[in-house]
Amino acid sequence: MPDARDATPYDALLLLSFGGPEGPDDVIPFLENVTRGRGIPTERLKEVGEHYFLFGGVSPINDQNRALLDALRKDFAEHGLDLPIYWGNRNWAPYLTDTLREMVADGRRRIIVLATSAYASYSGCRQYRENLADSLAALEAEGLELPKVDKLRHYFNHPGFLEPMIDGVVESLADLPEDVRDGAHIAFSTHSIPTAAADSSGPVEEQGDGGAYVEQHLDVAQLIADAVRERTGVDHPWQLVYQSRSGAPHIPWLEPDICDHLEERQAAGAPAVVIAPIGFVSDHMEVLYDLDTEAKVKAAELGLPMRRSATVGDDPRFAAAIRDLVLERAAVERGQEVTPCALGALGADHNLCPIGCCPARAPKPAAAGADSPYA
């Protein structure tokens, strides 16, 4: 374990997230930000916006990020790690460019970035790096001195990310009626993406059917299922499923969809289901709507007892994991030998995204990788 107080050469941590509306008037402008350049008609945005209006036009993600910031600052302070933490979003205030401008004004010159996405994919990693490059380009155009920006490695298999989810599944199983508990099926859910994007996710040498995106999720699901069996003494059947599809119908996306899966499990005789949203860091809108609303209604229609386990959110173990990852990367940057903390068959992921990793359909500059124009 690296020195618990030495984050050198880094002088700040940036929490980089998706962002979300904080009131009804924000919903359509937020969705326009998310879909800019894709030619999505306004009427379609209004349809999607109805999901937010069900919850007062407010996405929970911003409050969840504030809670995570508090947890990180508390953990850092308790362990003597003097590293200021900032927050910037891709699609809503506080905007990433504004936050980076503030950091430069504060004299921050070496920044480590925590993205609220644990897995490899274009939308879960490279797109964040493209947003970083766009913001750095904007600051460069303003004549500001640019900081050097690195990104923490994917943390899908770090114990501090896994352990809260294991607890959540065990607790959800215990909450089921006793007569269906032992036969319950576990549906490990994540965001569906186009199959072409999945197949090309991760470093070039790892790409193939499902790419690193599917491989990493399957590894996490197996780790959780194994831990649940050890704790409960029951070997629950499980499957990786998908949710939140948003693309054109003619483009293949990862399947099965969670609601289709519930129908299949009920038809196959499953007495109950626990849905574990392993692809999400917090209970944001896609969890609240796609699982707690749509999937819950579908399960009720089927007469299938269903529970949804918690995401990691601001769990202190997750905050400790982020501290560990920051110190690990800092030690690497100082040239020290480090044994990364990672569970499962895949081991620790790369610190520096290689050239060709999770490619975009239209090539764009991306920061914090081997192909970064801002080395």
Stockholm file with secondary structure:
# STOCKHOLM 1.0

chainA/1-375         MPDARDATPYDALLLLSFGGPEGPDDVIPFLENVTRGRGIPTERLKEVGEHYFLFGGVSPINDQNRALLDALRKDFAEHGLDLPIYWGNRNWAPYLTDTLREMVADGRRRIIVLATSAYASYSGCRQYRENLADSLAALEAEGLELPKVDKLRHYFNHPGFLEPMIDGVVESLADLPEDVRDGAHIAFSTHSIPTAAADSSGPVEEQGDGGAYVEQHLDVAQLIADAVRERTGVDHPWQLVYQSRSGAPHIPWLEPDICDHLEERQAAGAPAVVIAPIGFVSDHMEVLYDLDTEAKVKAAELGLPMRRSATVGDDPRFAAAIRDLVLERAAVERGQEVTPCALGALGADHNLCPIGCCPARAPKPAAAGADSPYA
#=GR chainA/1-375 SS CCCTTCCTTCCEEEEEECCCCBSGGGHHHHHHHHHTTSCCCHHHHHHHHHHHHTTTTBCTHHHHHHHHHHHHHHHHHHTTCCCCEEEEESSSSSBHHHHHHHHHHTTCCEEEEEESCCSCSIIIIIHHHHHHHHHHHHHHHTTCCCCEEEECCCCTTCHHHHHHHHHHHHHHHHHSCHHHHTTCEEEEEEECCBHHHHHTCSCGGGCSTTHHHHHHHHHHHHHHHHHHHHHHSCCCCEEEEEECCCSCTTSCBCSCBHHHHHHHHHHTTCSCEEEECTTCSSCCHHHHHIIIIIIHHHHHHHTCCEEECCCCTTCHHHHHHHHHHHHHHHHHHTTCCCCCCCCSSSCSCCSSBCTTSSCCSSCCCCSSBTTCSCC
#=GC SS_cons         CCCTTCCTTCCEEEEEECCCCBSGGGHHHHHHHHHTTSCCCHHHHHHHHHHHHTTTTBCTHHHHHHHHHHHHHHHHHHTTCCCCEEEEESSSSSBHHHHHHHHHHTTCCEEEEEESCCSCSIIIIIHHHHHHHHHHHHHHHTTCCCCEEEECCCCTTCHHHHHHHHHHHHHHHHHSCHHHHTTCEEEEEEECCBHHHHHTCSCGGGCSTTHHHHHHHHHHHHHHHHHHHHHHSCCCCEEEEEECCCSCTTSCBCSCBHHHHHHHHHHTTCSCEEEECTTCSSCCHHHHHIIIIIIHHHHHHHTCCEEECCCCTTCHHHHHHHHHHHHHHHHHHTTCCCCCCCCSSSCSCCSSBCTTSSCCSSCCCCSSBTTCSCC
//
